[in-house]
Amino acid sequence: MVRIYDLKQKEVINIKDGCRFGFICDIEIDEHCGTVISIIVPGPGRVFGMFGRDQEYKIPWENVCQFGDDIILVDVDTRRVLRECDD
């Protein structure tokens, strides 16, 4: 069993290109069946990351490959999972 808090402590890394996305900031859940739809990681920051973010990586749950002690491996096309933030 894994808690959301535990997931937020693991770094997300793409096995396709070695990109280090960062740490999970949110999780999208289907409220009707209670399943995880995607994990959300903050995207690249604006102006050296000092003034917030307007993009995030929304990684579908089916693209999560493996959980390690301190990392989560995913297999995604980085450009396809980078989205504008929903406010």
C-alpha positions as CSV (number, residue, x, y, z in Angstrom):
1,M,0.0,0.0,0.0
2,V,1.3,3.5,-0.9
3,R,0.0,6.8,0.5
4,I,-0.3,10.0,-1.4
5,Y,2.3,11.5,1.0
6,D,4.7,8.7,0.1
7,L,4.2,9.4,-3.6
8,K,5.0,13.1,-3.2
9,Q,8.4,12.2,-1.7
10,K,9.5,10.3,-4.9
11,E,11.1,11.9,-7.9
12,V,9.5,11.2,-11.3
13,I,11.9,10.1,-14.0
14,N,11.1,9.4,-17.7
15,I,12.8,6.1,-18.9
16,K,12.3,7.2,-22.5
17,D,14.7,10.1,-22.4
18,G,16.1,10.3,-18.8
19,C,14.2,13.5,-18.1
20,R,13.8,14.3,-14.4
21,F,10.3,15.8,-14.1
22,G,10.5,16.5,-10.4
23,F,8.2,15.6,-7.5
24,I,4.4,14.9,-7.7
25,C,2.4,17.9,-6.6
26,D,-1.1,16.5,-7.3
27,I,-3.0,13.4,-8.3
28,E,-6.1,13.2,-10.5
29,I,-8.7,10.7,-9.3
30,D,-11.9,9.4,-11.0
31,E,-14.4,10.2,-8.2
32,H,-16.9,7.7,-9.5
33,C,-14.7,4.6,-9.3
34,G,-11.9,5.9,-7.1
35,T,-9.0,5.1,-9.4
36,V,-6.0,7.2,-10.1
37,I,-6.2,8.8,-13.6
38,S,-2.9,10.7,-13.6
39,I,-0.1,12.2,-11.6
40,I,0.8,15.8,-11.9
41,V,4.3,17.3,-11.6
42,P,5.0,21.0,-11.8
43,G,6.4,22.1,-15.2
44,P,9.4,24.2,-16.0
45,G,9.4,27.6,-14.1
46,R,9.2,31.0,-15.7
47,V,12.2,33.3,-15.4
48,F,14.5,31.0,-13.6
49,G,11.6,29.4,-11.7
50,M,11.2,32.4,-9.4
51,F,7.7,33.7,-10.6
52,G,5.6,30.6,-10.5
53,R,4.6,28.1,-13.2
54,D,2.1,28.1,-16.0
55,Q,2.7,24.5,-17.2
56,E,2.6,21.1,-15.6
57,Y,3.3,17.5,-16.6
58,K,0.1,15.5,-16.5
59,I,1.3,11.9,-16.7
60,P,-1.4,9.2,-17.3
61,W,-1.4,6.5,-14.7
62,E,-1.0,3.8,-17.3
63,N,2.4,5.3,-18.2
64,V,3.7,4.7,-14.7
65,C,6.1,1.8,-15.1
66,Q,7.6,1.2,-11.7
67,F,7.9,2.5,-8.1
68,G,11.3,2.5,-6.4
69,D,12.3,3.5,-2.9
70,D,12.8,7.1,-3.9
71,I,11.8,7.3,-7.6
72,I,8.8,6.7,-9.9
73,L,9.7,5.6,-13.5
74,V,7.4,6.6,-16.2
75,D,7.4,6.1,-20.0
76,V,6.0,9.2,-21.8
77,D,6.7,11.6,-24.6
78,T,7.7,14.7,-22.6
79,R,6.1,17.1,-25.1
80,R,2.8,15.4,-25.0
81,V,2.4,15.4,-21.2
82,L,3.4,19.1,-20.8
83,R,0.1,21.1,-20.4
84,E,-1.1,24.5,-19.4
85,C,-2.0,24.6,-15.7
86,D,-5.7,24.5,-14.8
87,D,-6.4,27.3,-12.4
